[in-house]
Each structure stands twice: as C-alpha cells, then as structure tokens.
Amino acid sequence: MALEALGQYRSLVVDYSIIREYAGTALFGEFLDLIVSSSADIYVSKSFKLLHYCVIHQADTKNASASNAMRDFCSLLLPGRKLHSVQTTETTEFMAGIAELPDCCIVTTATGIFTKRLLEKKPGFKCDLAMLEAGKVTIYHGLDDLLSNYELQKISPLASVNKYLEASAFCNVGDTVTTGEQKPIVLTKRISSGAEGMVFATDNPKLVAKIYHRGVITPL
C-alpha cells in the first residue's frame, strides 16, 4: 500500500491537489480507508474550500470525479468532527496555524500550488511532508529536508530564449514542430491566440506548444 506510512500520524494536513489530481483513483480510495482506520484529524486551509468552489463553478464534466471525491471526503469526516479548517489562504500564516499540531504530516502533490508556495516562500516548518507523485509517496522531514532533497522539475531551455522569431513560419493544427531538444511533436488543438502568438495542445499530453508571431519578444 502506497500510503501506509501515513497511518502513523495523528494529524494530516491535506492540500486540495490530492482531490484534484487523485479523485476517482484507487489511491484516493486507499487514502479514505486510511483516514477511517487511523482516526486521524484532518486539517485544511481556507483555500481548500475556495479551490473546490472554483472547480464546481466551472461546470465541466471532467471534474465530476473531484465533486464525488469531495462528497466522500466530507461524509467520512464531518459526522465525527474530524475535519478542521484553518481560516487563512496565506501560506505562511497557514503553516504557523498548524505548527503545534501533534504528530503532524502535510499531504500534498508534486504539482500542487501549495507545494509551489512552500518552495517559493520557504516558511519554516519541522513536521513531515508526504509528497505524492506518479502514485508514489516520498516523506520529507521538515522544510530543510524538502529544500535539500526535492528535485525541482526541469525547465525547458526555450524559456531563456529572448530573440526574435525571424523565420516566416506559419503553424496550424496537424503540423509537426520540434522542441528545444529537437524532439518532434504534433499540434493537435489550438488552445488560445493573442498578440504574441498561439498556444497549441500536442500529441504529448505533458506538453503544450507556444508559437510566437514574427517580430515579437516575450519573456516566459
């Protein structure tokens, strides 16, 4: 069981990315089972509720699993008064609010906004942090351990390019372009367009392509 290590904690601080990314999966079901078996108290920030409202109001069918997961999550915790909210959306204030929780572990994901805020703001904390990525869990023991051992996601070398696009090239759906590593990708759908260029979805679900208009400089 991927999450069995979380059973040792009396307090779990849960980031909304757990629901957003793992709703409807076997791992989320395992997480709910662990909550029941461990009788842990669950703590969330005010932004947890705010982010869920945003998902609901999008009225997108692809978010149905997140709505169902939130319902199951609350139905398990509310009757026993095991769900607690720290009334702030500010990262540093939230971390201060959970600093004295007994046997505490923060549960988040590698791509969650909360993780990004922790790495940016570096609010001091000594409790454990469980990072979910690709269905696996890594435990970090406080901020210092997180900063020392967490491997940041690589940034494409294209992000440092600040030159004009001089070629008279025009791209559209169905065309093949190359990445900064000279790997071909196919443009499958135009996501947006603007004064600087167009953004396309590609045949690689992990990549989008931004095609700049000629004569435009844009810092990424």
WOLINNOR-V520185 format. One record per residue. N is the residue number from 1. SS is DSSP state (a for helix, b for strand, c for the rest). D_FIRST is the distance of its C-alpha to the first C-alpha in Angstrom with 1 decimal. Layout:
n=N ss=SS d_first=D_FIRST
n=N ss=SS d_first=D_FIRST
//
This chain:
n=1 ss=c d_first=0.0
n=2 ss=c d_first=3.8
n=3 ss=c d_first=5.6
n=4 ss=a d_first=5.6
n=5 ss=a d_first=8.7
n=6 ss=a d_first=10.4
n=7 ss=a d_first=10.9
n=8 ss=a d_first=13.8
n=9 ss=c d_first=16.0
n=10 ss=c d_first=18.8
n=11 ss=b d_first=19.5
n=12 ss=b d_first=17.6
n=13 ss=b d_first=19.9
n=14 ss=b d_first=18.7
n=15 ss=c d_first=20.4
n=16 ss=c d_first=21.4
n=17 ss=a d_first=20.0
n=18 ss=a d_first=16.6
n=19 ss=a d_first=18.4
n=20 ss=a d_first=20.7
n=21 ss=a d_first=18.3
n=22 ss=a d_first=15.2
n=23 ss=c d_first=17.2
n=24 ss=c d_first=17.0
n=25 ss=c d_first=13.7
n=26 ss=a d_first=10.5
n=27 ss=a d_first=8.8
n=28 ss=a d_first=11.7
n=29 ss=a d_first=11.4
n=30 ss=a d_first=7.9
n=31 ss=a d_first=9.9
n=32 ss=a d_first=12.8
n=33 ss=a d_first=11.1
n=34 ss=a d_first=10.1
n=35 ss=a d_first=13.8
n=36 ss=a d_first=15.2
n=37 ss=a d_first=13.6
n=38 ss=a d_first=14.4
n=39 ss=c d_first=17.7
n=40 ss=c d_first=17.7
n=41 ss=b d_first=20.7
n=42 ss=b d_first=20.2
n=43 ss=b d_first=22.8
n=44 ss=b d_first=23.9
n=45 ss=b d_first=27.0
n=46 ss=a d_first=30.0
n=47 ss=a d_first=29.1
n=48 ss=a d_first=25.9
n=49 ss=a d_first=28.2
n=50 ss=a d_first=30.7
n=51 ss=a d_first=28.4
n=52 ss=a d_first=27.3
n=53 ss=a d_first=31.0
n=54 ss=a d_first=31.6
n=55 ss=a d_first=29.0
n=56 ss=a d_first=30.6
n=57 ss=a d_first=34.1
n=58 ss=a d_first=33.5
n=59 ss=c d_first=33.5
n=60 ss=c d_first=31.6
n=61 ss=a d_first=29.9
n=62 ss=a d_first=27.1
n=63 ss=a d_first=26.0
n=64 ss=a d_first=25.8
n=65 ss=a d_first=22.0
n=66 ss=a d_first=22.2
n=67 ss=a d_first=24.7
n=68 ss=a d_first=22.7
n=69 ss=a d_first=19.6
n=70 ss=a d_first=22.0
n=71 ss=a d_first=23.5
n=72 ss=a d_first=20.3
n=73 ss=a d_first=19.3
n=74 ss=a d_first=22.9
n=75 ss=a d_first=23.3
n=76 ss=a d_first=20.5
n=77 ss=a d_first=21.8
n=78 ss=c d_first=25.6
n=79 ss=c d_first=26.6
n=80 ss=c d_first=25.3
n=81 ss=c d_first=26.6
n=82 ss=c d_first=23.2
n=83 ss=b d_first=23.8
n=84 ss=b d_first=26.1
n=85 ss=b d_first=27.9
n=86 ss=b d_first=29.5
n=87 ss=c d_first=32.6
n=88 ss=c d_first=32.9
n=89 ss=c d_first=32.0
n=90 ss=c d_first=33.0
n=91 ss=a d_first=30.3
n=92 ss=a d_first=32.1
n=93 ss=a d_first=33.1
n=94 ss=a d_first=29.6
n=95 ss=a d_first=28.3
n=96 ss=a d_first=31.2
n=97 ss=a d_first=30.4
n=98 ss=c d_first=27.0
n=99 ss=c d_first=28.1
n=100 ss=c d_first=28.7
n=101 ss=c d_first=25.5
n=102 ss=c d_first=24.1
n=103 ss=c d_first=20.8
n=104 ss=b d_first=20.2
n=105 ss=b d_first=17.6
n=106 ss=b d_first=18.4
n=107 ss=b d_first=15.8
n=108 ss=b d_first=17.3
n=109 ss=b d_first=17.2
n=110 ss=c d_first=19.2
n=111 ss=c d_first=21.7
n=112 ss=c d_first=22.2
n=113 ss=a d_first=25.7
n=114 ss=a d_first=24.7
n=115 ss=a d_first=23.3
n=116 ss=a d_first=26.6
n=117 ss=a d_first=28.6
n=118 ss=a d_first=27.0
n=119 ss=a d_first=27.8
n=120 ss=a d_first=31.3
n=121 ss=a d_first=32.4
n=122 ss=c d_first=30.6
n=123 ss=c d_first=30.7
n=124 ss=c d_first=30.2
n=125 ss=c d_first=27.1
n=126 ss=c d_first=25.5
n=127 ss=c d_first=22.3
n=128 ss=b d_first=18.9
n=129 ss=b d_first=17.8
n=130 ss=b d_first=14.3
n=131 ss=b d_first=15.1
n=132 ss=b d_first=13.1
n=133 ss=b d_first=14.6
n=134 ss=c d_first=14.0
n=135 ss=c d_first=10.3
n=136 ss=b d_first=9.7
n=137 ss=b d_first=10.2
n=138 ss=b d_first=13.2
n=139 ss=b d_first=14.7
n=140 ss=b d_first=18.5
n=141 ss=b d_first=20.6
n=142 ss=c d_first=23.4
n=143 ss=a d_first=25.6
n=144 ss=a d_first=27.1
n=145 ss=a d_first=23.9
n=146 ss=a d_first=23.0
n=147 ss=a d_first=26.5
n=148 ss=a d_first=26.6
n=149 ss=a d_first=23.4
n=150 ss=c d_first=22.3
n=151 ss=c d_first=23.7
n=152 ss=c d_first=25.8
n=153 ss=c d_first=25.9
n=154 ss=c d_first=29.0
n=155 ss=c d_first=32.1
n=156 ss=c d_first=34.3
n=157 ss=a d_first=37.6
n=158 ss=a d_first=39.3
n=159 ss=a d_first=38.6
n=160 ss=a d_first=41.3
n=161 ss=c d_first=43.9
n=162 ss=c d_first=46.8
n=163 ss=c d_first=49.5
n=164 ss=c d_first=51.2
n=165 ss=c d_first=50.2
n=166 ss=c d_first=53.5
n=167 ss=c d_first=52.9
n=168 ss=c d_first=54.2
n=169 ss=c d_first=51.0
n=170 ss=c d_first=49.9
n=171 ss=c d_first=46.4
n=172 ss=c d_first=45.2
n=173 ss=c d_first=42.5
n=174 ss=c d_first=42.3
n=175 ss=c d_first=43.4
n=176 ss=b d_first=41.6
n=177 ss=b d_first=41.3
n=178 ss=b d_first=39.9
n=179 ss=c d_first=37.6
n=180 ss=c d_first=38.6
n=181 ss=c d_first=37.0
n=182 ss=c d_first=39.2
n=183 ss=c d_first=36.5
n=184 ss=b d_first=37.8
n=185 ss=b d_first=36.3
n=186 ss=b d_first=37.8
n=187 ss=b d_first=38.6
n=188 ss=b d_first=37.4
n=189 ss=b d_first=38.2
n=190 ss=b d_first=40.2
n=191 ss=b d_first=38.3
n=192 ss=b d_first=41.1
n=193 ss=b d_first=44.5
n=194 ss=c d_first=46.7
n=195 ss=c d_first=49.4
n=196 ss=c d_first=47.4
n=197 ss=b d_first=45.8
n=198 ss=b d_first=43.3
n=199 ss=b d_first=39.5
n=200 ss=b d_first=38.0
n=201 ss=b d_first=34.7
n=202 ss=b d_first=34.1
n=203 ss=c d_first=32.7
n=204 ss=c d_first=29.9
n=205 ss=c d_first=27.6
n=206 ss=c d_first=26.8
n=207 ss=c d_first=30.6
n=208 ss=b d_first=33.6
n=209 ss=b d_first=37.1
n=210 ss=b d_first=39.9
n=211 ss=b d_first=43.3
n=212 ss=b d_first=46.0
n=213 ss=c d_first=49.6
n=214 ss=c d_first=52.2
n=215 ss=c d_first=53.7
n=216 ss=c d_first=50.9
n=217 ss=c d_first=49.2
n=218 ss=c d_first=45.9
n=219 ss=c d_first=43.8
n=220 ss=c d_first=40.0
//
